[in-house]
Amino acid sequence: MVWQVLEMLEAGAPVEEIITSFITPLTKEHIKAALNYASIIARGSDNVVIGIEKHKTKIPA
């Protein structure tokens, strides 16, 4: 179910639509729990955090 919630959020579905889309309606706490779970997985020990420094570059006209 977590992947379904994440895909719906990524597709731009409003939270209220997600809540009522399942046979057993979800709550906002369920949505937050899905996001928290995804965050924990993405932050796993096998992941490497890369910092990207942004530079303002002038492009000649």
MARBAMAR-181848 format. One record per residue: residue number from 1; x, y, z of N, C-alpha, C in turn; residue in one letter. Coordinates in Angstrom, 1 decimal. Layout:
BEGIN
+-----+--------+--------+--------+--------+---------+--------+--------+--------+--------+-----+
:   n :  neast : nnorth :    nup : caeast : canorth :   caup :  ceast : cnorth :    cup : res :
+-----+--------+--------+--------+--------+---------+--------+--------+--------+--------+-----+
: NUM :      X :      Y :      Z :      X :       Y :      Z :      X :      Y :      Z :   A :
...
+-----+--------+--------+--------+--------+---------+--------+--------+--------+--------+-----+
//
This chain:
BEGIN
+-----+--------+--------+--------+--------+---------+--------+--------+--------+--------+-----+
:   n :  neast : nnorth :    nup : caeast : canorth :   caup :  ceast : cnorth :    cup : res :
+-----+--------+--------+--------+--------+---------+--------+--------+--------+--------+-----+
:   1 :    0.8 :   -1.2 :    0.0 :    0.0 :     0.0 :    0.0 :    0.9 :    1.3 :    0.0 :   M :
:   2 :    2.0 :    1.2 :    0.6 :    2.9 :     2.4 :    0.6 :    3.2 :    2.9 :   -0.8 :   V :
:   3 :    3.6 :    1.9 :   -1.6 :    4.0 :     2.3 :   -3.0 :    2.8 :    2.9 :   -3.7 :   W :
:   4 :    1.6 :    2.5 :   -3.5 :    0.4 :     3.0 :   -4.1 :    0.2 :    4.5 :   -3.7 :   Q :
:   5 :    0.3 :    4.7 :   -2.4 :    0.2 :     6.1 :   -1.9 :    1.2 :    7.0 :   -2.5 :   V :
:   6 :    2.5 :    6.5 :   -2.5 :    3.6 :     7.3 :   -3.1 :    3.4 :    7.6 :   -4.6 :   L :
:   7 :    2.9 :    6.6 :   -5.3 :    2.7 :     6.8 :   -6.7 :    1.5 :    7.8 :   -6.9 :   E :
:   8 :    0.5 :    7.8 :   -6.1 :   -0.6 :     8.7 :   -6.2 :   -0.2 :   10.1 :   -5.9 :   M :
:   9 :    0.7 :   10.3 :   -4.9 :    1.2 :    11.6 :   -4.5 :    2.1 :   12.1 :   -5.6 :   L :
:  10 :    2.9 :   11.3 :   -6.2 :    3.8 :    11.7 :   -7.3 :    3.0 :   12.1 :   -8.5 :   E :
:  11 :    1.8 :   11.5 :   -8.7 :    1.0 :    11.8 :   -9.9 :    0.2 :   13.1 :   -9.6 :   A :
:  12 :    0.2 :   13.6 :   -8.4 :   -0.5 :    14.8 :   -8.1 :   -1.9 :   14.7 :   -7.5 :   G :
:  13 :   -2.2 :   13.5 :   -7.1 :   -3.5 :    13.2 :   -6.5 :   -3.6 :   14.0 :   -5.2 :   A :
:  14 :   -4.7 :   14.6 :   -4.9 :   -4.9 :    15.3 :   -3.6 :   -5.0 :   14.3 :   -2.5 :   P :
:  15 :   -4.5 :   14.7 :   -1.3 :   -4.6 :    13.8 :   -0.2 :   -6.0 :   13.2 :    0.1 :   V :
:  16 :   -7.0 :   14.1 :   -0.1 :   -8.4 :    13.7 :    0.2 :   -8.8 :   12.6 :   -0.8 :   E :
:  17 :   -8.3 :   12.6 :   -2.0 :   -8.6 :    11.6 :   -3.0 :   -7.9 :   10.3 :   -2.6 :   E :
:  18 :   -6.7 :   10.4 :   -2.2 :   -6.0 :     9.2 :   -1.8 :   -6.7 :    8.5 :   -0.6 :   I :
:  19 :   -7.1 :    9.3 :    0.4 :   -7.7 :     8.8 :    1.6 :   -9.0 :    8.0 :    1.2 :   I :
:  20 :   -9.7 :    8.4 :    0.2 :  -11.0 :     7.7 :   -0.1 :  -10.8 :    6.7 :   -1.2 :   T :
:  21 :   -9.6 :    6.5 :   -1.7 :   -9.4 :     5.6 :   -2.9 :   -9.3 :    4.1 :   -2.5 :   S :
:  22 :   -9.1 :    3.8 :   -1.2 :   -8.9 :     2.4 :   -0.8 :  -10.2 :    1.9 :   -0.2 :   F :
:  23 :  -10.3 :    0.6 :   -0.2 :  -11.5 :    -0.1 :    0.3 :  -11.8 :    0.4 :    1.8 :   I :
:  24 :  -10.7 :    0.3 :    2.6 :  -10.8 :     0.8 :    3.9 :  -10.2 :    2.2 :    3.8 :   T :
:  25 :  -11.0 :    3.3 :    4.0 :  -10.4 :     4.6 :    3.9 :   -9.2 :    4.9 :    4.8 :   P :
:  26 :   -8.2 :    5.6 :    4.3 :   -7.1 :     5.9 :    5.0 :   -7.3 :    7.2 :    5.8 :   L :
:  27 :   -6.3 :    7.6 :    6.6 :   -6.3 :     8.8 :    7.3 :   -5.1 :    9.6 :    6.9 :   T :
:  28 :   -5.0 :   10.9 :    7.3 :   -3.8 :    11.7 :    7.0 :   -2.6 :   11.1 :    7.7 :   K :
:  29 :   -2.9 :   10.4 :    8.8 :   -1.8 :     9.8 :    9.6 :   -1.2 :    8.6 :    8.8 :   E :
:  30 :   -2.1 :    7.9 :    8.0 :   -1.6 :     6.8 :    7.1 :   -0.7 :    7.4 :    6.0 :   H :
:  31 :   -1.1 :    8.5 :    5.5 :   -0.3 :     9.2 :    4.4 :    1.1 :    9.6 :    5.0 :   I :
:  32 :    1.1 :   10.2 :    6.1 :    2.3 :    10.6 :    6.8 :    3.2 :    9.4 :    7.1 :   K :
:  33 :    2.6 :    8.3 :    7.5 :    3.4 :     7.1 :    7.8 :    4.0 :    6.5 :    6.6 :   A :
:  34 :    3.3 :    6.6 :    5.4 :    3.9 :     6.1 :    4.2 :    5.1 :    7.0 :    3.8 :   A :
:  35 :    4.9 :    8.3 :    3.9 :    6.1 :     9.2 :    3.6 :    7.2 :    8.9 :    4.5 :   L :
:  36 :    7.0 :    8.7 :    5.8 :    8.0 :     8.5 :    6.8 :    8.7 :    7.2 :    6.4 :   N :
:  37 :    8.0 :    6.1 :    6.1 :    8.6 :     4.8 :    5.7 :    9.5 :    5.0 :    4.5 :   Y :
:  38 :    9.0 :    5.7 :    3.5 :    9.8 :     6.0 :    2.3 :   11.1 :    6.7 :    2.6 :   A :
:  39 :   11.0 :    7.7 :    3.5 :   12.1 :     8.4 :    3.9 :   13.2 :    7.5 :    4.6 :   S :
:  40 :   12.7 :    6.7 :    5.5 :   13.6 :     5.7 :    6.2 :   14.3 :    4.8 :    5.2 :   I :
:  41 :   13.6 :    4.3 :    4.2 :   14.1 :     3.4 :    3.2 :   15.2 :    4.2 :    2.3 :   I :
:  42 :   14.8 :    5.4 :    1.9 :   15.7 :     6.2 :    1.0 :   17.0 :    6.6 :    1.8 :   A :
:  43 :   16.9 :    6.7 :    3.1 :   18.0 :     7.2 :    3.9 :   18.9 :    6.0 :    4.3 :   R :
:  44 :   18.5 :    4.8 :    3.9 :   19.2 :     3.6 :    4.3 :   20.7 :    3.6 :    4.3 :   G :
:  45 :   21.4 :    2.7 :    4.9 :   22.8 :     2.8 :    5.1 :   23.6 :    2.5 :    3.8 :   S :
:  46 :   22.9 :    2.0 :    2.8 :   23.6 :     1.7 :    1.5 :   23.6 :    2.9 :    0.6 :   D :
:  47 :   22.9 :    4.0 :    1.0 :   22.8 :     5.2 :    0.1 :   23.9 :    6.1 :    0.4 :   N :
:  48 :   24.3 :    6.8 :   -0.6 :   25.3 :     7.9 :   -0.5 :   24.7 :    9.2 :   -0.8 :   V :
:  49 :   24.9 :   10.2 :    0.1 :   24.4 :    11.5 :    0.0 :   25.4 :   12.3 :   -0.8 :   V :
:  50 :   25.0 :   12.9 :   -1.9 :   25.9 :    13.7 :   -2.7 :   25.4 :   15.2 :   -2.6 :   I :
:  51 :   26.3 :   16.1 :   -2.3 :   25.9 :    17.5 :   -2.3 :   26.3 :   18.1 :   -3.6 :   G :
:  52 :   25.4 :   18.9 :   -4.2 :   25.6 :    19.5 :   -5.5 :   25.6 :   21.0 :   -5.2 :   I :
:  53 :   26.7 :   21.7 :   -5.5 :   26.8 :    23.1 :   -5.4 :   26.3 :   23.8 :   -6.6 :   E :
:  54 :   25.4 :   24.7 :   -6.4 :   24.8 :    25.4 :   -7.6 :   25.6 :   26.7 :   -7.9 :   K :
:  55 :   25.9 :   26.9 :   -9.1 :   26.6 :    28.1 :   -9.6 :   25.7 :   28.9 :  -10.5 :   H :
:  56 :   25.8 :   30.2 :  -10.4 :   25.1 :    31.0 :  -11.4 :   26.0 :   31.3 :  -12.5 :   K :
:  57 :   25.6 :   30.8 :  -13.7 :   26.5 :    31.0 :  -14.9 :   25.8 :   31.9 :  -15.8 :   T :
:  58 :   26.5 :   32.9 :  -16.3 :   26.0 :    33.8 :  -17.3 :   26.2 :   33.2 :  -18.7 :   K :
:  59 :   25.1 :   33.1 :  -19.4 :   25.2 :    32.6 :  -20.8 :   25.3 :   33.8 :  -21.7 :   I :
:  60 :   26.3 :   33.9 :  -22.6 :   26.4 :    35.0 :  -23.5 :   25.2 :   35.0 :  -24.5 :   P :
:  61 :   24.8 :   36.2 :  -24.8 :   23.6 :    36.4 :  -25.7 :   24.0 :   36.2 :  -27.1 :   A :
+-----+--------+--------+--------+--------+---------+--------+--------+--------+--------+-----+
//
